[in-house]
Amino acid sequence: MKTPLFEKAIGILDLASDTDYQVLDFGCGQGEFLHTLSGRIGPGSRLVGYDAMEKSIAIAQARYPNAEFICERFAEELPFPDASFDVFVTIDTLECIKNKKALLSEIHRILKPGGKILAMHWDWDTQTYNIPTRELARKAVTAFSDWKQPWMDEADGQMGRKLWGLFEGSGKFHGSPDAFCLIETEYEPGRYGYDRVQDLAGAVENGWLDEREYSQFRRELSTITERKEYSYSVTSFIYHGRRA
């Protein structure tokens, strides 16, 4: 799943393979995007990953020693000087940030004049599962979309569709909207739609979805898969542009 998403992001950024860049990935996870990007830009580039999850940063540091990784939870400031970066990237992180206005001000501050910005976010409300009971499918998707997991400061399942207004409306950036739609027809471990159904068990434990409804949801998915009629989709909305 991450490969086509990353390819979409790298294509939009349109960076030169013989040019060195200063790149910050905000919410870098285990560093996979920076690693993918590193082979597409100049070898002297500085790649920095920033994430609040200690386990993810530890994995990133072990796997990709040529990049820099910072484990820190964003409050109101980023630990970088003014005009430090040519490129700012954030993928599936913004919904967790409480003070988004402060973050946008910090992104504007640390980007060089004319520096590039790319923000991508799944819009969880756009998930589709083609089970027979439509209302159950809608309820499961809503439960996942609204579910605030323990590690999240905020949760907004419609963050994707809000990216354009968030960035363009700030007056600090000028850019364009785009989208990436993931479509799957196989329901098995490792597939994005399957893995999100397993994640949904956490929402059941926390009361976001009834256990009986969750069991029925999974049974209907199994039935539709046996009929070879399964399909899943979710849309990632994109904002890309430059520092104003």
C-alpha positions as a Markdown table, in Angstrom:
| # | Residue | x | y | z |
|---|---|---|---|---|
| 1 | Met | 0.0 | 0.0 | 0.0 |
| 2 | Lys | 2.7 | 2.5 | 0.9 |
| 3 | Thr | 4.6 | 2.0 | -2.3 |
| 4 | Pro | 2.0 | 3.5 | -4.7 |
| 5 | Leu | 1.2 | 6.2 | -2.1 |
| 6 | Phe | 4.9 | 7.2 | -1.8 |
| 7 | Glu | 5.2 | 7.1 | -5.6 |
| 8 | Lys | 2.4 | 9.5 | -5.9 |
| 9 | Ala | 4.0 | 11.8 | -3.3 |
| 10 | Ile | 7.4 | 11.7 | -5.0 |
| 11 | Gly | 5.9 | 12.3 | -8.4 |
| 12 | Ile | 4.1 | 15.4 | -7.1 |
| 13 | Leu | 7.2 | 16.8 | -5.4 |
| 14 | Asp | 9.1 | 16.5 | -8.7 |
| 15 | Leu | 12.6 | 16.8 | -7.2 |
| 16 | Ala | 15.8 | 16.6 | -9.3 |
| 17 | Ser | 17.9 | 13.5 | -8.9 |
| 18 | Asp | 21.1 | 15.5 | -9.1 |
| 19 | Thr | 20.2 | 18.1 | -6.6 |
| 20 | Asp | 20.7 | 18.1 | -2.8 |
| 21 | Tyr | 17.7 | 19.1 | -0.7 |
| 22 | Gln | 17.0 | 19.6 | 3.0 |
| 23 | Val | 13.9 | 17.5 | 3.7 |
| 24 | Leu | 11.7 | 17.2 | 6.8 |
| 25 | Asp | 9.2 | 14.4 | 7.1 |
| 26 | Phe | 6.8 | 15.4 | 9.9 |
| 27 | Gly | 5.2 | 12.2 | 11.4 |
| 28 | Cys | 7.8 | 10.0 | 9.7 |
| 29 | Gly | 6.8 | 6.8 | 11.4 |
| 30 | Gln | 9.5 | 4.2 | 10.7 |
| 31 | Gly | 11.2 | 6.3 | 8.1 |
| 32 | Glu | 10.0 | 4.5 | 5.0 |
| 33 | Phe | 9.1 | 7.6 | 3.0 |
| 34 | Leu | 12.5 | 9.2 | 3.6 |
| 35 | His | 14.2 | 6.0 | 2.6 |
| 36 | Thr | 12.2 | 5.8 | -0.6 |
| 37 | Leu | 12.9 | 9.5 | -1.4 |
| 38 | Ser | 16.6 | 9.2 | -0.7 |
| 39 | Gly | 17.2 | 7.2 | -3.9 |
| 40 | Arg | 15.5 | 9.9 | -6.0 |
| 41 | Ile | 17.4 | 13.0 | -5.0 |
| 42 | Gly | 21.0 | 14.1 | -4.6 |
| 43 | Pro | 23.3 | 12.0 | -2.4 |
| 44 | Gly | 24.2 | 15.0 | -0.3 |
| 45 | Ser | 20.7 | 15.7 | 0.8 |
| 46 | Arg | 19.8 | 16.1 | 4.4 |
| 47 | Leu | 16.8 | 13.9 | 5.4 |
| 48 | Val | 15.2 | 14.5 | 8.8 |
| 49 | Gly | 12.3 | 12.5 | 10.3 |
| 50 | Tyr | 10.2 | 13.8 | 13.2 |
| 51 | Asp | 7.7 | 11.6 | 15.1 |
| 52 | Ala | 6.3 | 11.3 | 18.6 |
| 53 | Met | 6.4 | 7.5 | 18.7 |
| 54 | Glu | 9.5 | 6.2 | 20.4 |
| 55 | Lys | 9.2 | 2.7 | 19.0 |
| 56 | Ser | 8.8 | 4.0 | 15.4 |
| 57 | Ile | 11.8 | 6.3 | 15.8 |
| 58 | Ala | 14.0 | 3.5 | 17.2 |
| 59 | Ile | 13.2 | 1.3 | 14.2 |
| 60 | Ala | 13.8 | 4.2 | 11.8 |
| 61 | Gln | 17.2 | 4.9 | 13.4 |
| 62 | Ala | 18.2 | 1.3 | 13.2 |
| 63 | Arg | 17.1 | 0.8 | 9.6 |
| 64 | Tyr | 18.2 | 4.1 | 8.0 |
| 65 | Pro | 21.4 | 5.5 | 9.7 |
| 66 | Asn | 22.0 | 8.0 | 7.0 |
| 67 | Ala | 18.9 | 10.0 | 8.0 |
| 68 | Glu | 18.4 | 12.0 | 11.1 |
| 69 | Phe | 15.4 | 11.2 | 13.4 |
| 70 | Ile | 13.9 | 13.2 | 16.2 |
| 71 | Cys | 11.5 | 11.7 | 18.7 |
| 72 | Glu | 9.3 | 14.6 | 20.0 |
| 73 | Arg | 5.6 | 15.4 | 20.4 |
| 74 | Phe | 4.7 | 18.7 | 18.7 |
| 75 | Ala | 3.2 | 21.3 | 21.0 |
| 76 | Glu | 3.8 | 24.8 | 19.5 |
| 77 | Glu | 7.4 | 24.8 | 18.1 |
| 78 | Leu | 9.7 | 22.8 | 15.9 |
| 79 | Pro | 13.4 | 22.5 | 16.9 |
| 80 | Phe | 14.8 | 23.9 | 13.7 |
| 81 | Pro | 16.2 | 27.4 | 12.7 |
| 82 | Asp | 14.3 | 29.7 | 10.3 |
| 83 | Ala | 14.5 | 28.7 | 6.6 |
| 84 | Ser | 16.1 | 25.3 | 7.3 |
| 85 | Phe | 14.3 | 23.2 | 4.7 |
| 86 | Asp | 13.7 | 23.1 | 1.0 |
| 87 | Val | 10.9 | 20.5 | 1.4 |
| 88 | Phe | 8.3 | 19.7 | 4.1 |
| 89 | Val | 6.3 | 16.5 | 3.9 |
| 90 | Thr | 3.6 | 15.2 | 6.2 |
| 91 | Ile | 1.6 | 12.0 | 5.6 |
| 92 | Asp | -1.3 | 10.9 | 7.8 |
| 93 | Thr | -0.3 | 12.9 | 10.9 |
| 94 | Leu | -2.2 | 16.2 | 10.9 |
| 95 | Glu | -5.4 | 14.8 | 12.4 |
| 96 | Cys | -3.4 | 14.1 | 15.6 |
| 97 | Ile | -2.2 | 17.6 | 16.1 |
| 98 | Lys | -4.1 | 19.8 | 18.5 |
| 99 | Asn | -2.7 | 23.2 | 17.6 |
| 100 | Lys | -2.8 | 23.1 | 13.8 |
| 101 | Lys | -2.5 | 26.9 | 13.5 |
| 102 | Ala | 0.8 | 26.8 | 15.4 |
| 103 | Leu | 2.1 | 24.0 | 13.2 |
| 104 | Leu | 1.3 | 25.8 | 10.0 |
| 105 | Ser | 3.2 | 28.9 | 11.4 |
| 106 | Glu | 6.2 | 26.7 | 12.2 |
| 107 | Ile | 6.1 | 25.0 | 8.8 |
| 108 | His | 6.1 | 28.5 | 7.2 |
| 109 | Arg | 9.0 | 29.6 | 9.5 |
| 110 | Ile | 11.3 | 26.6 | 8.8 |
| 111 | Leu | 10.7 | 26.4 | 5.1 |
| 112 | Lys | 13.0 | 28.5 | 2.8 |
| 113 | Pro | 11.3 | 31.1 | 0.7 |
| 114 | Gly | 9.6 | 29.3 | -2.1 |
| 115 | Gly | 10.2 | 25.9 | -0.3 |
| 116 | Lys | 7.9 | 23.0 | -1.2 |
| 117 | Ile | 5.2 | 21.6 | 1.0 |
| 118 | Leu | 3.3 | 18.3 | 0.5 |
| 119 | Ala | 0.6 | 17.1 | 2.9 |
| 120 | Met | -1.3 | 13.9 | 2.4 |
| 121 | His | -4.0 | 12.4 | 4.6 |
| 122 | Trp | -6.4 | 9.4 | 4.4 |
| 123 | Asp | -10.0 | 10.6 | 4.7 |
| 124 | Trp | -11.3 | 7.8 | 6.8 |
| 125 | Asp | -14.9 | 8.6 | 6.0 |
| 126 | Thr | -14.3 | 7.7 | 2.4 |
| 127 | Gln | -13.6 | 4.0 | 3.2 |
| 128 | Thr | -16.0 | 1.6 | 1.3 |
| 129 | Tyr | -16.7 | -2.0 | 2.0 |
| 130 | Asn | -19.2 | -3.7 | -0.2 |
| 131 | Ile | -21.0 | -5.9 | 2.3 |
| 132 | Pro | -24.7 | -6.7 | 1.9 |
| 133 | Thr | -25.8 | -4.7 | 4.9 |
| 134 | Arg | -25.1 | -1.2 | 3.8 |
| 135 | Glu | -26.0 | 0.5 | 7.2 |
| 136 | Leu | -23.6 | -1.8 | 9.0 |
| 137 | Ala | -20.8 | -0.9 | 6.5 |
| 138 | Arg | -21.6 | 2.8 | 7.1 |
| 139 | Lys | -21.6 | 2.3 | 10.9 |
| 140 | Ala | -18.3 | 0.4 | 10.9 |
| 141 | Val | -16.6 | 3.1 | 8.8 |
| 142 | Thr | -18.0 | 5.9 | 11.0 |
| 143 | Ala | -16.8 | 4.1 | 14.1 |
| 144 | Phe | -13.3 | 3.8 | 12.7 |
| 145 | Ser | -13.3 | 7.4 | 11.5 |
| 146 | Asp | -14.4 | 8.8 | 14.8 |
| 147 | Trp | -12.3 | 6.5 | 17.0 |
| 148 | Lys | -9.6 | 8.4 | 19.0 |
| 149 | Gln | -6.9 | 6.0 | 19.7 |
| 150 | Pro | -4.9 | 6.3 | 23.0 |
| 151 | Trp | -1.7 | 7.7 | 21.3 |
| 152 | Met | -3.6 | 10.4 | 19.5 |
| 153 | Asp | -3.9 | 14.0 | 20.9 |
| 154 | Glu | -6.8 | 14.6 | 18.4 |
| 155 | Ala | -8.8 | 12.5 | 16.0 |
| 156 | Asp | -10.5 | 13.8 | 12.8 |
| 157 | Gly | -11.6 | 11.2 | 10.3 |
| 158 | Gln | -12.3 | 13.9 | 7.7 |
| 159 | Met | -8.8 | 15.4 | 7.9 |
| 160 | Gly | -8.1 | 14.6 | 4.3 |
| 161 | Arg | -10.8 | 16.8 | 2.8 |
| 162 | Lys | -9.8 | 19.6 | 5.1 |
| 163 | Leu | -6.2 | 19.9 | 3.9 |
| 164 | Trp | -6.9 | 22.4 | 1.1 |
| 165 | Gly | -8.8 | 24.8 | 3.4 |
| 166 | Leu | -6.3 | 24.4 | 6.2 |
| 167 | Phe | -3.2 | 25.3 | 4.2 |
| 168 | Glu | -4.6 | 27.6 | 1.5 |
| 169 | Gly | -6.8 | 29.4 | 4.0 |
| 170 | Ser | -3.9 | 30.2 | 6.2 |
| 171 | Gly | -2.4 | 32.6 | 3.6 |
| 172 | Lys | 1.0 | 31.1 | 4.3 |
| 173 | Phe | 1.1 | 28.8 | 1.3 |
| 174 | His | 0.0 | 28.7 | -2.3 |
| 175 | Gly | -0.8 | 25.3 | -3.8 |
| 176 | Ser | -3.1 | 22.9 | -5.4 |
| 177 | Pro | -5.3 | 19.9 | -4.3 |
| 178 | Asp | -4.9 | 16.4 | -5.5 |
| 179 | Ala | -6.0 | 12.9 | -4.5 |
| 180 | Phe | -4.9 | 9.3 | -4.5 |
| 181 | Cys | -7.5 | 6.4 | -4.3 |
| 182 | Leu | -6.5 | 3.0 | -3.1 |
| 183 | Ile | -8.6 | 0.2 | -4.4 |
| 184 | Glu | -8.3 | -3.5 | -3.3 |
| 185 | Thr | -10.1 | -6.6 | -4.4 |
| 186 | Glu | -8.4 | -9.1 | -2.0 |
| 187 | Tyr | -9.3 | -9.5 | 1.6 |
| 188 | Glu | -6.3 | -11.0 | 3.3 |
| 189 | Pro | -3.6 | -10.1 | 5.9 |
| 190 | Gly | -1.3 | -7.3 | 4.7 |
| 191 | Arg | -4.0 | -5.7 | 2.5 |
| 192 | Tyr | -4.9 | -2.3 | 3.7 |
| 193 | Gly | -8.7 | -2.9 | 4.0 |
| 194 | Tyr | -8.2 | -6.2 | 5.9 |
| 195 | Asp | -5.7 | -4.6 | 8.3 |
| 196 | Arg | -8.1 | -1.7 | 9.1 |
| 197 | Val | -10.8 | -4.3 | 10.0 |
| 198 | Gln | -8.4 | -5.8 | 12.5 |
| 199 | Asp | -7.7 | -2.4 | 13.9 |
| 200 | Leu | -11.4 | -1.9 | 14.3 |
| 201 | Ala | -11.3 | -4.4 | 17.2 |
| 202 | Gly | -9.7 | -1.6 | 19.2 |
| 203 | Ala | -12.7 | 0.6 | 18.6 |
| 204 | Val | -15.0 | -2.2 | 19.8 |
| 205 | Glu | -13.0 | -2.6 | 23.0 |
| 206 | Asn | -13.5 | 1.2 | 23.6 |
| 207 | Gly | -17.2 | 1.2 | 22.9 |
| 208 | Trp | -17.2 | 2.8 | 19.5 |
| 209 | Leu | -18.8 | -0.3 | 17.8 |
| 210 | Asp | -20.9 | -3.1 | 19.3 |
| 211 | Glu | -19.3 | -6.5 | 19.5 |
| 212 | Arg | -22.2 | -8.2 | 17.7 |
| 213 | Glu | -22.1 | -5.7 | 14.9 |
| 214 | Tyr | -18.4 | -6.1 | 14.5 |
| 215 | Ser | -18.8 | -9.9 | 14.3 |
| 216 | Gln | -21.5 | -9.5 | 11.7 |
| 217 | Phe | -19.4 | -7.1 | 9.8 |
| 218 | Arg | -16.5 | -9.6 | 9.6 |
| 219 | Arg | -18.8 | -12.5 | 8.7 |
| 220 | Glu | -20.3 | -10.5 | 5.8 |
| 221 | Leu | -16.8 | -9.6 | 4.6 |
| 222 | Ser | -15.8 | -13.3 | 4.6 |
| 223 | Thr | -19.0 | -14.2 | 2.7 |
| 224 | Ile | -18.5 | -11.6 | 0.1 |
| 225 | Thr | -14.9 | -12.6 | -0.3 |
| 226 | Glu | -15.8 | -16.3 | -0.9 |
| 227 | Arg | -18.1 | -15.0 | -3.7 |
| 228 | Lys | -15.1 | -13.1 | -5.1 |
| 229 | Glu | -17.1 | -9.9 | -4.9 |
| 230 | Tyr | -15.0 | -8.1 | -2.3 |
| 231 | Ser | -13.8 | -4.6 | -2.9 |
| 232 | Tyr | -12.4 | -1.9 | -0.6 |
| 233 | Ser | -11.4 | 1.7 | -1.3 |
| 234 | Val | -10.1 | 4.7 | 0.6 |
| 235 | Thr | -9.0 | 8.2 | -0.6 |
| 236 | Ser | -6.0 | 10.2 | 0.4 |
| 237 | Phe | -6.4 | 13.9 | -0.2 |
| 238 | Ile | -3.3 | 15.9 | -1.0 |
| 239 | Tyr | -2.2 | 19.5 | -0.7 |
| 240 | His | 1.0 | 20.5 | -2.5 |
| 241 | Gly | 2.5 | 23.9 | -3.0 |
| 242 | Arg | 5.1 | 26.4 | -1.8 |
| 243 | Arg | 5.7 | 28.8 | 1.1 |
| 244 | Ala | 4.2 | 32.1 | 0.3 |
